[in-house]
Amino acid sequence: MRLQLQKVVYNASEVYLVIEVKNNSGIDFEIDYLNIYRTNGNKKRKASFQRLQ
């Protein structure tokens, strides 16, 4: 299964993510919901990371 971000679209104060899902496994999957997080921080200093949904 592959999940790929195609593009990010901005409309006023809203952000839309265009995502492509490919399933080559032969097993049918039904996507109910998808949680997406944005992580802010410095890779050198792990104490300052923030994860936003």
Secondary structure as the mmCIF struct_conf table of DSSP 4:
data_model
#
loop_
_struct_conf.conf_type_id
_struct_conf.id
_struct_conf.beg_label_comp_id
_struct_conf.beg_label_asym_id
_struct_conf.beg_label_seq_id
_struct_conf.end_label_comp_id
_struct_conf.end_label_asym_id
_struct_conf.end_label_seq_id
STRN STRN1 ARG A 2 ASN A 11
TURN_TY1_P TURN_TY1_P1 ALA A 12 SER A 13
STRN STRN2 GLU A 14 LYS A 22
BEND BEND1 SER A 25 ILE A 27
STRN STRN3 ARG A 38 ASN A 40
BEND BEND2 GLY A 41 GLY A 41
BEND BEND3 LYS A 43 LYS A 44
HELX_RH_3T_P HELX_RH_3T_P1 LYS A 46 SER A 48
STRN STRN4 GLN A 50 LEU A 52
#
